[in-house]
Amino acid sequence: MKKYLLTTICAVTLAMSSNLWAQEKNDETMPPPPPAEQVMKHHNGDMQKKLAEKLKLTDEQKAKADKIHEEGRAKMKPLMEEAKAVREKMDKVRQENMAEFESILTDEQKSEMEKIKQDWRKKIHHQKPHHMMKGNHEMPTPQED
């Protein structure tokens, strides 16, 4: 019975982590992330510039490359909006699922659950996504307090 309970707690904790990530976005102590479009333009602009320099593109090639990238961004924009809508729906389902789970807890368990959530929020707040820490591909971060 103890193994079953421990397994259940671990599974719920793992499932909860994505919900906490979604809730972390609403934490007023954290600065809002830069808009995705702004980050991508900054990131892609630097990459395009470095690539153009390494390939020694002519001005004509640079102009054509810029046009290709702009057209690509235009095609991607509606897809990114769809992805955002799906993420929002998923976050809502996770929050509903968590609320339903918490409804079966005792007051003592709810108190412990709140502590677990706070620990996760602290941990997540101090971590950068792994893709932002590799090499020279670090995205700009908002000023820390």
Buried (B, 14 or more C-beta within 10 A) or exposed (E): EEEEEEEEEEEBEEEBBEBBBBBBEEEEEBEEEBEEEEBBEEBEEEEBEEEBEEEEBEEEEBEEBEEEBEEEBEEEEEEEEEEEEEEEEEBEEBEEBBEEBBEEEEEEEEEEBEEBBEEBBEEBEEEEEEEEEEEEEEBEEEEEE
